[in-house]
Amino acid sequence: MKVLGSNKLLDNIINGNLCTGCGACIDLCPYFKSYKGKTVMLFPCTIPRGKCFAYCPRLEVDLDYMSGKYFGKPYGTDPLGFYQSILTSKAGWKFTGNKFQAGGTASAIMYFALERGYIDGAVLTGREGLLPEPRIVTYPEDVLSCALSMYTAAPTISAVHSAMRKGLSRIGVASTPCQTLSAALMRTNPLEENDFTDPIDLVVGIFCTWALDFRVFEPFMSSRVDIKTIEKTDIPPPPAEAMEIHTNEGETLSIPLDEIRTLIPDACSYCIDMTSEFSDISVGVLEGDPGKNTLIIRTERGRTIVDEAVREGYLIVDDMPEMNLIHLKHAAGNKKKRALKKAYEAGMVNNPAEDEISYLRLHNKTLKEIIG
């Protein structure tokens, strides 16, 4: 995999408005910082090869190489990526009574993994007011402070770097698709360091179609509600077509998604992944039942933890209805085809020039099968 320096990252991604704000380049060095969802470079850097470039999910991502590392085979054409099984799920009796989003599956899994010692810390996303912020939690109870969805881009992966400096070596990460890909890139040791050890022990990927730009979302919301009173934001599964804003005063504001979509940065339109394909476990809201989740088990690590969480009463699982699976694959397939086609037509896929940079690389046959 091609790895260059921070100037290429600055030119191609940040200045090119392709940055997703995932935080992969933040807290590695003093040069990159995040401010209200915006990634900025404070000082020039002359390092020819850097982790900031290597961990970026928008630079030289070789999908066949990554898929071989994680699943032992080249990248495929299934809209959901590789997986072992797909189920419905919700928090079990040992986790009920807590505040969480939808079925609470992701929170229950992280809580359980911490309590049982599968991980020694979890990198999650909380919020300060309306602003999402990365957090490192080491006690199961603290998972609950990060149990609600944000819907805005957050530099979550920056907290992985911070957790490593704190001495954590078995880190759990709850991440959106771009953040999940960053974590996966990190775990492949792209700079081929001799003393490298994989710090991440569990990745719970969260379904994501897009994330809002906080810099425009904040004033948008401020004109409609006192943002200090916002307790929860939610986008119910189709056919709702609205974002619901719940306040601590008991009010609920419903905003049509057509208005919300105007706040989505163009960078999201290049994302080909809806279900966090390079995770151990993927979790999303179950269509038609906002009290349950879709649960995709991808790896043996993921299966081990899910099976034990079910046995211990932290999780309840059931079969996935066939029509739900059909609709899920249709939605994920449309996103993948649309984004990959756009990137390909922009010259960002499989660029043959030696001195040019690609966003993605994958086998041409697979590329053609996906975009049609």
Helices and strands as residue ranges (DSSP letters): H 6-9, I 10-14, E 32-35, E 38-41, H 51-55, E 61-62, H 63-71, E 85-91, H 105-115, E 121-128, E 131-137, G 140-146, H 158-165, E 171-175, H 177-187, E 200-206, H 214-222, G 227-229, E 230-234, E 242-247, E 252-256, H 257-260, G 261-263, G 266-270, E 281-286, E 289-297, H 300-311, E 315-319, H 322-345, E 360-361, H 364-371
